[in-house]
């Protein structure tokens, strides 16, 4: 009787392990769809990085701000403000155009808004069954509001790297 119980239990455990599948987990650090990396420079001295002041970037004609400070509560305006010389913004994966309002000195009476449209092609690249696909972009051109015109804060824009495959390199430089 003990022998039959032991054999039954052994068979049950063996069948359980045979039916297990490998876990599909997308490991941290797996490449994901990259964001567009933008650096800001001094228009008067184009080799010098320059910090933006209370920059808010919103998708055009919405109030959807790009999150720059994930550790700040989503109800606070500071979550959507940048005060550095480099930002990363997401491009749309379901379109070949993304338009943003770049609001300099957001929340101030002297706030100044420029609109920039990024035109690109995109390609979905398979990563794995667990992670799915990521989208890589090829930046074709940038259509800004007319500048330099009095009243606009952005003076010039250069595409430095048109292939957007990682977030390691700078893709666009903005001079103001």
N, C-alpha and C positions, 0 to 999 in steps of 0.2 A: 504494500500500500504506500509506504514511504517512497519507494522507487518510482511508482506511477506519478505521485504528486511532484517529485523532483523533476521528472522528465517533462511533465505538463508545464510546470513553471519555467523550465529552461526553454522549451519551445515558445512559450508566450513571450518571454524576454527577447528571444532571437527574432521573432516576427516583428516585435515593436521596433527593434533597431534597424531591421531591414527596410522598414517603411519610412524611416526618417529621411528628410531631404535636407540638403545644405541650406543654411539660413541665407536669405537674400537681404543683406544689410549693406547699405551704401556707407562706406567708411569715411569718417571725417578726413578731410584733405583730398578727397577725390575731386578732380577738376570739375568745375561747374561753369555755367554760362558766365563769361567775364563781363564786368562793367567797363564802361568807357572811363579811362583815367585822364583827367585834365589837370594841368599845372598852370598857375597864374604868374605872369611876369610883369615887370615895370615897363610900360610903353616907352618911357624916356631913356631907359637903360635895359634893352632887351635880354641881357644875359643875367639879370638879377631877378631872383624870385621875389614875389610880392604877395603878402597876405591879403585876402579878401576880408571885409568886415561885415559880419552878420549876413552872409550870403545864404539865401534860400533859393532852391531850385525846385520848380513845380512843373508838372506836365502841363502843357499849354491848354488854356481854357478849363482848368480844373483847380481844385485846392489841394491836390495830391502832392505833398512835398516829398522830396527824396530824403530818406533818413540818413543823417550823418553821425548821430550820436545814439546808438542803439541802447545804451545803458540808462538813458533818461526816459522818464515816463512819457508815453505817447500823447498825453494831454498837454504837455509843456512845449512851448514854441522852440525852446533851445534844442530839442530833439532834431529839428529840421534846419539848424543853422550851422554854417561852417565859418571858421575864423582862421583858417590855415592857407597854405599856398597850393594845396593839392586836394582834389575831390574825386570821387568815383560815382558815376551815375549809371543806372541801368537803361539799356536800350530795349525797345519792344521786340519780343521774339515772334510776334504774330503779324508784324508789319515790316516794311522796309524804310520807314520814316519814323523818327521820334522828334518831337518838338517840345522845347522847354523854355520856361521863363526864368531867366537868371536875375534875381532881385537882390541888388546890392544895397546894403544898409537897411535890410528888412526891419520893419517896425519903427523906423525913423521917418520924420517928415521929409528928409532928404533921400528917401528910398528911390532907387532908379532901376527900371526894368528893361532888359534887352531880351529879345526872343531869338533863339537859335534852333534851327532845324538840321538834324543830322540825317543824311541820306546814305543808305548802305545796302549791300546784299547780305544775305545770311545763309548759313548752311548748318543743318542739324547733324551732329556727330554722335554716333552711338558710343556710350561709355560701358555699360553693363546692364544685365537684366535688373539688378537692384537699383541702379542709379538712373537708368533710362538714357536720355539724350541731353546733350548740351548744345547750345547754339553759339557758333562763332560768326563774327561779322567782318565785312570788308567795307570800310568807310570810303564812300565815293566822293562826297563833298559835303560842305557845311554851308547852309544858307542863313546868315545872320540878318538882324535888322540892319538897315543901312548905316554904315559907319565909315570913317569917322564923321559924325554929324553932331553938332552941339546938342547936348542932352543925353546922349548915349554914353555909357561908361566903358564899354568894350571898344578898344581902338583897332585891334587886329586879331586874327585867328590863324594858326598854322596847324596843319595835320602833320604830325611827326611819324606816326606809325599807322598805316591804314588797315593792316590786318590786326583785328582785335581777337586774340586767341587766349591771352592771359592778362592778368592784372599786374604783371611785373614791370612793364615798360609804360612810359607816358605816350598816350595816343594823340593828344591835342594840347597845344599851348595857346593860352588866351593872354593878350597884352592889354593892360588898362592903366 
